[in-house]
């Protein structure tokens, strides 16, 4: 098989509530159980084994990365290609997720991840 997410034979889909994809990877998310399984190209989000999905309220993808938001905790974690949003460690979500979340979602949707310095995301 290739890297385009064609092998999910190890994924338990029994409690999956959402499946999110990008161009090279997939996330099968059990929102209420607080867990997820990723597969596909590891550089582009196909490996999420180090991510804690408890409390995650939304997962969004760009072309080559994912972001998992926890609105209640005012936190987010990103993984995948850093040039496409796989690194959001420089964003402070504690000030106002209500303001950061829509802007970040728009950036991901537009794959304009390099624009983290936009005022709405600070």
Phi, psi and omega in degrees: 000164179264196183263007186268031174078027185274001180232101178238026185296338179268000184271131175269108183268007188297327181241017183290131178255336182213147170235126181242140181226160167233196183292340187228357185207166180227153172232122172259112190249129172258088188304313185282337177272345179071039178215161180209158174234137180241147174209161185119203182290122184298329180292333185251025175108005181283000177231112178234027185296338181266006186258133177268116183264006177294129180085359179291133181253344179198145173234131182231150180239155166251196180297327187218024181203169178227156171225135177247120182259144168237098182295323181295324181266356183055046182224161174211152175228140182239148175209156184117204182289120183301328180289347180243019176105009182285001177222108178242026183295340180272002180260129178265104180273355184285335182292310181195092176297329178301326178271321184287320186301308180296323180293315180296320178299318179295320179297317179296315182300326180269358183056034179257048188295334181293349185268035182298344181277003178300139186305327183288346182258004181270000000 
